[in-house]
Every structure is written in C-alpha cells, then in structure tokens.
Amino acid sequence: MIDQERIKRAVREILEAIGEDPDREGLRKTPDRVAEMYADIFSGSEEKALQELSIGFEEPHSEMVLVRDISFYSMCEHHLLPFYGKAHVGYIPKGKIVGLSKIARVVDILSRKPQMQERLTSKIADIIEDALDPAGVGVVLEAEHMCMVMRGVKKPGSFVVTSALRGVFRARIETRSEFFSLVFSNRDR
C-alpha cells in the first residue's frame, strides 16, 4: 500500500532541502501531484501480472508468438529517475495461448516499481514461463535511462539492451536466432 500522505511530507522536505519554498505558487501542489504520480507508477506487482495471464485459451499452436515494440517505462532503483523504451516478448506455446494484449499488460504491470532493467527483463520471462508453461520464452528490453542522460556520463541516445531466454529459446540456437531476427528486423532506428 502506498502511503500518499507520507510521500507528500517527504516531497515537501526535499523541496526545502534543495533551497525551494514549498509554499510558493508553482510548488504549492507539487507534493500532492508527486504522491498521486507515485501511487500510479509504483503500483506493479507479480500477483497482478500473473492474474493477467490466468485466462488463456487451449490452442494446438506450437510456433513462435511475438509481441514486438511494446512501449514501457519504469524507474531506476538507484536514482529514482525514469528509464523507458520498447519490450519484445516471444513464446512458443504448448497448448495454451493468451490474448496478445495480456503480454503487453504484463510488461506494463511489472514495469511499475523501482528496479533495474536486467531484473525487469528476467521477471517478465519468469512470469510468462510460470503462467503459460510454454516450450520457451524470449524477452528483449531496449531502454534509454535518464540517469545516463541527465547526470553522470550524460549520454543521450544511448540505449541499454537486455535479454532473458528460457526453454528452447536458450537451448536451441535456431530458435534463439529466429527470435532475435524477428525482434531486430525492419527497424526504423
């Protein structure tokens, strides 16, 4: 449960600590806005993600299913700055499929907490593997990190790419190659 009143007090304290007047017109409602925003952007949980995948369809399809270019955003747990980009999620069913929007919702739900991109990538693969018991799962995340753009090395335009492979995506080079080929083909970037 997110304690919005506590967040409001903390934001007010931060504003004072950086030399701002939290009672000036432009900042007066900032603690309220930040508390509401945090309630939204930190609302993710593994239970909600598993729930999304609980309704599936029995289907004898056994070829790769790929949902590519799923927009996502999350927050770096080290600096509480956003990172955002595209997720690409593929799986090979073994008799059970889910609606394609469910895959996008899993990415969205799991993104809503402070974390590292590497962990998020693995968590998406693990949840899909646990819920669907497919022959394999592949996940690739490409993201720009504001902690690398606004501070530190200050390198806008640099992207972090992470992958997580399970089952036949890891065991069979042909499946892995097909997945990466589908993910990275016909790129606008």
Secondary structure, DSSP 8 states (H G I E B T S, - for coil): ---HHHHHHHHHHHHHHTT--TTSTTTTTHHHHHHHHHHHHT---HHHHHHHTSS-EE----S-EEEEEEEEEEEETTT--EEEEEEEEEEE-SSEE--HHHHHHHHHHHHSSEE-HHHHHHHHHHHHHHHH--SEEEEEEEEEEHHHHTSTT--TT--EEEEEEEEHHHH-HHHHHHHHHHHHSS---
